Amino acid sequence: MLEIHLDEHDLDRQLRTDVALGLAATPKWLPPKWFYDARGSELFEEITRLPEYYPTRAERAILTERAAAIARITEAKTLVELGSGSSEKTRLLLDAFIANGTLGAFVPLDVSRTALQEAVDGLTVDYPGLHVRGVVGDMTEHLRHLPEGDNRVVAFLGGTIGNLVPSERTAFLGDLRAVLDEGEWLLLGTDLVKDPAVVVPAYDDAAGVTAEFNRNVLRVVNARLDADFDVEAFEHVALWNPEQEWIEMRLRTRKAQRVRITALDLTVDFAPGEDLRTEISAKFRRPGLERELDRAGFALRHWWTDPQGLFAVTLAQAVR
């Protein structure tokens, strides 16, 4: 079952708005959500299997060890997952919650109707006693459409919260708290601050998969907005920003370009060596994350890391 709050017309309108705003800004930027057409999703799945990309492995190790405890602590009757994609990573949680005997419903939310339908179909077959209700929507706009439940846990995994700048995180956490009842739960995955020598290669792998993933945003704009970016003229750049404690992914043009975006009736000039920022990935420290959660109305109840301290999974509870 799918509940649709975002269709292709909505996505097209969002893309047009984002491209018009981002390419008019100084410095130029594009949001990371536009990496993810079918090819972009395939490339990201490949990234998660690369030796340099530790977050997926570290988070999976934590969930493998702690899923049963999370189920016991929360006694959740409904599990919600934001940005679920294929929902593969939540199967550890589903298995633990079902074994605990409390879970009755799973609600994945994602912008991709196709990916969500595949996930819902697969989960319905694999978990026949579970009510699975997919919500096609944007987590920054459609949280109010999450179905009401009894003792919900909202899972936001993968470190994706790090793609939001601090003001966006504040708004997101506040919006999420507003739709949860007191006592309900947030299960949050966050990448941690560490030696840049470990972080940077995770976003600039030797095989060049992340570079192709990064350039895919230009292919999406070319295809959907009839633009003429010379994609191969852009090189992938991953930089550690020590002041903000985040990774910045950029695309840097090797030559001057005048890009025509026909669908917007827009022409954009790039100087040689000019950067286009496509993603930030913030890394966290426990005290800072605890403050952000507290300001939004969440109390940090449990904090788990992998043995190397690379990644954290936090269980926070909605409070007054």
Secondary structure in CASP SS format (residue, H / E / C, confidence):
PFRMAT SS
TARGET T0000
AUTHOR 0000-0000-0000
METHOD secondary structure of the structure
MODEL  1
M C 1.00
L E 1.00
E E 1.00
I E 1.00
H C 1.00
L C 1.00
D C 1.00
E H 1.00
H H 1.00
D H 1.00
L H 1.00
D H 1.00
R H 1.00
Q H 1.00
L H 1.00
R H 1.00
T H 1.00
D H 1.00
V H 1.00
A H 1.00
L H 1.00
G H 1.00
L H 1.00
A H 1.00
A C 1.00
T C 1.00
P C 1.00
K E 1.00
W E 1.00
L C 1.00
P C 1.00
P H 1.00
K H 1.00
W H 1.00
F H 1.00
Y C 1.00
D C 1.00
A H 1.00
R H 1.00
G H 1.00
S H 1.00
E H 1.00
L H 1.00
F H 1.00
E H 1.00
E H 1.00
I H 1.00
T C 1.00
R C 1.00
L C 1.00
P C 1.00
E C 1.00
Y C 1.00
Y H 1.00
P H 1.00
T H 1.00
R H 1.00
A H 1.00
E H 1.00
R H 1.00
A H 1.00
I H 1.00
L H 1.00
T H 1.00
E H 1.00
R H 1.00
A H 1.00
A H 1.00
A H 1.00
I H 1.00
A H 1.00
R H 1.00
I H 1.00
T H 1.00
E C 1.00
A C 1.00
K C 1.00
T E 1.00
L E 1.00
V E 1.00
E E 1.00
L E 1.00
G C 1.00
S C 1.00
G C 1.00
S C 1.00
S C 1.00
E H 1.00
K H 1.00
T H 1.00
R H 1.00
L H 1.00
L H 1.00
L H 1.00
D H 1.00
A H 1.00
F H 1.00
I H 1.00
A H 1.00
N H 1.00
G C 1.00
T C 1.00
L C 1.00
G C 1.00
A E 1.00
F E 1.00
V E 1.00
P E 1.00
L E 1.00
D E 1.00
V C 1.00
S C 1.00
R H 1.00
T H 1.00
A H 1.00
L H 1.00
Q H 1.00
E H 1.00
A H 1.00
V H 1.00
D H 1.00
G H 1.00
L H 1.00
T H 1.00
V H 1.00
D H 1.00
Y C 1.00
P C 1.00
G C 1.00
L C 1.00
H E 1.00
V E 1.00
R C 1.00
G E 1.00
V E 1.00
V E 1.00
G C 1.00
D C 1.00
M C 1.00
T C 1.00
E C 1.00
H C 1.00
L H 1.00
R H 1.00
H H 1.00
L C 1.00
P C 1.00
E C 1.00
G C 1.00
D C 1.00
N C 1.00
R E 1.00
V E 1.00
V E 1.00
A E 1.00
F E 1.00
L C 1.00
G C 1.00
G C 1.00
T H 1.00
I H 1.00
G H 1.00
N H 1.00
L C 1.00
V C 1.00
P H 1.00
S H 1.00
E H 1.00
R H 1.00
T H 1.00
A H 1.00
F H 1.00
L H 1.00
G H 1.00
D H 1.00
L H 1.00
R H 1.00
A H 1.00
V H 1.00
L C 1.00
D C 1.00
E C 1.00
G C 1.00
E C 1.00
W E 1.00
L E 1.00
L E 1.00
L E 1.00
G E 1.00
T E 1.00
D E 1.00
L E 1.00
V C 1.00
K C 1.00
D C 1.00
P H 1.00
A H 1.00
V H 1.00
V H 1.00
V H 1.00
P H 1.00
A H 1.00
Y C 1.00
D C 1.00
D C 1.00
A C 1.00
A C 1.00
G C 1.00
V H 1.00
T H 1.00
A H 1.00
E H 1.00
F H 1.00
N H 1.00
R H 1.00
N H 1.00
V H 1.00
L H 1.00
R H 1.00
V H 1.00
V H 1.00
N H 1.00
A H 1.00
R H 1.00
L H 1.00
D C 1.00
A E 1.00
D C 1.00
F C 1.00
D C 1.00
V H 1.00
E H 1.00
A H 1.00
F E 1.00
E E 1.00
H E 1.00
V E 1.00
A E 1.00
L E 1.00
W E 1.00
N E 1.00
P C 1.00
E C 1.00
Q C 1.00
E C 1.00
W E 1.00
I E 1.00
E E 1.00
M E 1.00
R E 1.00
L E 1.00
R E 1.00
T E 1.00
R C 1.00
K C 1.00
A C 1.00
Q E 1.00
R E 1.00
V E 1.00
R E 1.00
I E 1.00
T H 1.00
A H 1.00
L H 1.00
D C 1.00
L E 1.00
T E 1.00
V E 1.00
D E 1.00
F E 1.00
A C 1.00
P C 1.00
G C 1.00
E C 1.00
D E 1.00
L E 1.00
R E 1.00
T E 1.00
E E 1.00
I E 1.00
S E 1.00
A E 1.00
K C 1.00
F E 1.00
R C 1.00
R H 1.00
P H 1.00
G H 1.00
L H 1.00
E H 1.00
R H 1.00
E H 1.00
L H 1.00
D H 1.00
R H 1.00
A H 1.00
G C 1.00
F E 1.00
A E 1.00
L E 1.00
R E 1.00
H E 1.00
W E 1.00
W E 1.00
T E 1.00
D C 1.00
P C 1.00
Q C 1.00
G C 1.00
L C 1.00
F E 1.00
A E 1.00
V E 1.00
T E 1.00
L E 1.00
A E 1.00
Q E 1.00
A E 1.00
V C 1.00
R C 1.00
END
